[in-house]
């Protein structure tokens, strides 16, 4: 008697998502990210979102003058087979230093700081406050800044000390809108995010 053993094809989920993501034709006005075993597609922000990020980028650019680093917006930051698209991030001016081998973005290992400006809605808040918190920490991004209009009148939270194993940041400092949040470490150390970027308290 002959036993027939069916061969099982084992699909590597990360590889499958990576291949699907690379083949995607993302509509204008949207971004596609690979976060926690799923491709997340979300719209880019509205006027308020854009204005905050533009003011932040301009101020960061001034702060980082002469450092060899600068701000960038809405680019792919890649950690292994994970893809994240921060609203703003700080990386070397010479992007060739950290370009992904397939020219699909930049390597997370060369990114010093990321910023997310939270969009309205519970899903958007969960993505930035929970999913991206874990993803950026797991990728070893040294500083993660969250600008959140919907945190009790608005607040800036600065996260530092990424634990790549746990996917969490060791330190968190929350500053209400109207006050000045200060980046405590890295090339943007001393950079202030205050009313000039966020405006005053909202709601």
Buried (B, 14 or more C-beta within 10 A) or exposed (E): EEEEEEEEEEEEEEEEBBEEBEEEEEEEEEBBBBBBEEBBEBEBBEEBBBBBBEBBBEBBEEBBEEEEBBBBBEBBBBBEBBBBBBBBBBBBEEBEEBBBEEEEBBBBEBBBBBBBBBBEEEEBBEBBBEBBBBBBBBBEBBBBBBBBBBBEEBBBBBBBBBEEEEBBBEEBEBBBBBBEBBBBBBBBEEBBBBEEBBBEBBE
